[in-house]
Amino acid sequence: MLVDAENKKEGKPMGNTFARWYDVFMSPLEKGRFRSVRKSLAKKADGLVLEIGSGTGINFPYYESAEQVIAIEPSRHMMNRSEERKRKSAVPIQVIQESAEQLPFADNTFDTVVATLVFCTIPHPERALREIKRVCKPGGRILVFEHVRMENPFLAKWQDWLTPYWKKVCDGCCLNRDTVHMMIESGLKVVSKQSLYKGLFVQMDVRNEGA
């Protein structure tokens, strides 16, 4: 299951400046509703867990039932900043420098996949979803917390307008990505969906129904 961390990666890894300020920038949100959402998702993650884009390890303290967490993260700077949270975790966690579009794992490996605030920055999200579906066991659970394109047409147009500028400031983050639609199109089943902040964010419980 281990891979060479020096393998060529897809996309542009996050820079050191963005990684250094990420937790500071997100702190007001993480102290509020985000924390409860992350806790509820991580608590449901059991068996062998794959976390996509673990960043600074913000989810690591909340895992309780997992046998082990294998986390992938393309940015070495983000990985370095997750070390303390990884050491303090109640469950074993291994972080691997890799991209979501080409996962170095065998088919049907993971019981649970966790993805939080990551699909907005994956360069090729459709490819990443195909890979997640491949490595997740049939019937496996995919736990998702993402910001998405809003259903309100006026607000969605504002997202479209802001996205080119937002991507430059936030290291490639797309405000207007329709992640829910992409998941359904990939063949995954959305079991439950909760909209937060007037539909800007969604929390989802998704199942991999297999090929």
Buried (B, 14 or more C-beta within 10 A) or exposed (E): EEBEEEEEBBBEBBEBEBBBEBBEEBEEEBEEEBBEBBBBBBBBBBBBBBBBBBBBBBBBBBBEBBEBBBBBBBBBBBBBBBEEBBEEBEBEBEBBBBBBBBBBBEEBBBBBBBBBBBBBBBBBBEBBBBBBBBBBBEEBBBBBBBBBBBEEEEBBEBBEEEBEEBBEEBBBBBBBBBBBEBBEEBEBEBEEEEBBEEBBBBBBBBBBEEE
